[in-house]
Amino acid sequence: MKINVIGLGYIGLPTALCIAVSGFPVVGIDKKKEVLDTLMEGKLTFKEAGLEELFTQARESGNLSFAARCTAADIYIVAVPTPYIRITKEIETTYIVGAVKDILAVAPEGAVIAIESTVSPGTIAKYIVPLTEAAGRVCGNDIYLAHVPERIIPGNMLYELKHNSRTLGVAEPETADKLMQLYRSFCKGEMVVTDIETAEMAKVVENTYRDINIAFANELAKMCSRANLDVYEIIRVANRHPRVNILAPGPGVGGHCISVDPWFLVGDYPDIVNIIRQARVINDGMPEYVLERISNIMKKEGIKDISEVGFYGLTYKEDVDDIRESPTLQLIQCMERHLSFGAKFYDPVITKAIVDNQYTDFMQFLGDIRLLVIMVGHQHIQDNINKIAHHIIYDTRNCIPLNHIHKL
Ligand SMILES: NC(=O)c1ccc[n+]([C@@H]2O[C@H](COP(=O)([O-])OP(=O)(O)OC[C@H]3O[C@@H](n4cnc5c(N)ncnc54)[C@H](O)[C@@H]3O)[C@@H](O)[C@H]2O)c1
């Protein structure tokens, strides 16, 4: 069975490597020349625990190759970006439509196109089926469509690729059989077979559920801050209830999933959604809230200038190098709106310069600031607690076990 994986980013690359190591010949396809060039040189395009070793194994297996265009294959796995349109909040289909057009130009009869990208419910019926038919192919006859959404979390991707339960959204049982043969080769998790529309909605619902739960935790954090209560202690106690599981509050929600997918539902059902839209608004408002808290802390601690404030962490979560939609970047945009410039930034994981006043030396960064704002709980900060003990600290992630620090 020959496989193509289209889109070699955070999802497509580890998936392609797992498939190669499992014994199937796989061609990794990406539109970006620099991605292909880097991978063909034997270098990785992003950091992830265990990925180097998996890449070496995949290359040594002889099953892995890379190309700019799709080739003839039995299964095509599509893992391209699916952002939302900022104004309408609907899915932006350019990447997924482009990928499927490339596939249809070469796919042999009987091939399966498995969309792993997260899509708004109904996307496959609305955009992919007509594309297939326009190419003179008949779905369920000479080409088979499926939705196999991905759930892995950056930072623990390789474990989760092997152990998570997978949804196989299909229109015919034989498509499920083919996909099962492939995914079973590297995934020990439960395979849940359903129809395509249910798989689409279930995936978006999973991330929306988390977004709403985080928004609840964030609202709780704001109430507790005003009432001078410890939100973390309250969540710890409340979560002892056997049917309560409140997630952690934080400085905002980032990444390519939780901060994006709920918008699809807002875009598609504007007259129905209420709680989903409000959760997005609450979570997107957290960077602004953090700025207000900083302003109060500065007054309380006698800090006069924003240039004495340093933000630790640019990524959207700890120990990954993904900065998409990160709360710190959202916060910088808020600062620019308020015309407050001069704050300093440091992230041990991000070595490229991406913002003004970004330091590469941690000690120099600490030396130039008085108030340290922890935006991301990288392992690095836990390992350097002794170096920050004399700073004024605002810990938005509840990751610093020191007394006298300001919390969210
Ligand atoms: N990153 C995550 O944690 C995560 C988790 C679950 C699901 N997802 C979903 O997986 C999908 C991919 O996300 P990602 O984070 O891997 O994205 P990414 O931006 O890291 O990678 C996507 C890759 O696709 C390439 N690409 C775009 N159009 C192409 C085309 N027509 N042909 C070939 N290559 C093309 C891009 O150059 C890029 O390298 C998205 O729908 C996302 O919502 C992501």
The ligand as a Gaussian input file, in Angstrom:
#p B3LYP/6-31G(d) Opt

LIG

0 1
 N       -0.734000      21.557000      15.282000
 C       -1.553000      20.867000      16.052000
 O       -1.334000      20.727000      17.244000
 C       -2.805000      20.212000      15.485000
 C       -3.485000      19.241000      16.256000
 C       -4.623000      18.635000      15.724000
 C       -5.078000      19.007000      14.451000
 N       -4.398000      19.958000      13.731000
 C       -4.892000      20.295000      12.395000
 O       -4.004000      19.731000      11.439000
 C       -3.920000      20.565000      10.271000
 C       -2.468000      20.907000       9.996000
 O       -1.966000      21.643000      11.077000
 P       -0.388000      21.840000      11.288000
 O       -0.233000      22.445000      12.639000
 O        0.337000      20.569000      10.982000
 O       -0.082000      22.918000      10.151000
 P        1.355000      23.450000       9.672000
 O        1.172000      24.847000       9.252000
 O        2.386000      23.125000      10.730000
 O        1.708000      22.554000       8.408000
 C        0.977000      22.565000       7.228000
 C        1.911000      22.341000       6.043000
 O        1.099000      22.198000       4.876000
 C        1.805000      22.792000       3.767000
 N        0.837000      23.032000       2.705000
 C       -0.125000      23.979000       2.601000
 N       -0.837000      23.814000       1.480000
 C       -0.333000      22.735000       0.838000
 C       -0.652000      22.061000      -0.372000
 N       -1.676000      22.441000      -1.139000
 N        0.104000      20.992000      -0.718000
 C        1.139000      20.594000       0.049000
 N        1.484000      21.193000       1.206000
 C        0.752000      22.244000       1.610000
 C        2.441000      24.025000       4.385000
 O        3.538000      24.467000       3.611000
 C        2.863000      23.513000       5.776000
 O        4.202000      23.044000       5.778000
 C       -4.794000      21.783000      10.580000
 O       -6.078000      21.581000      10.051000
 C       -4.885000      21.783000      12.092000
 O       -6.060000      22.397000      12.576000
 C       -3.267000      20.549000      14.200000

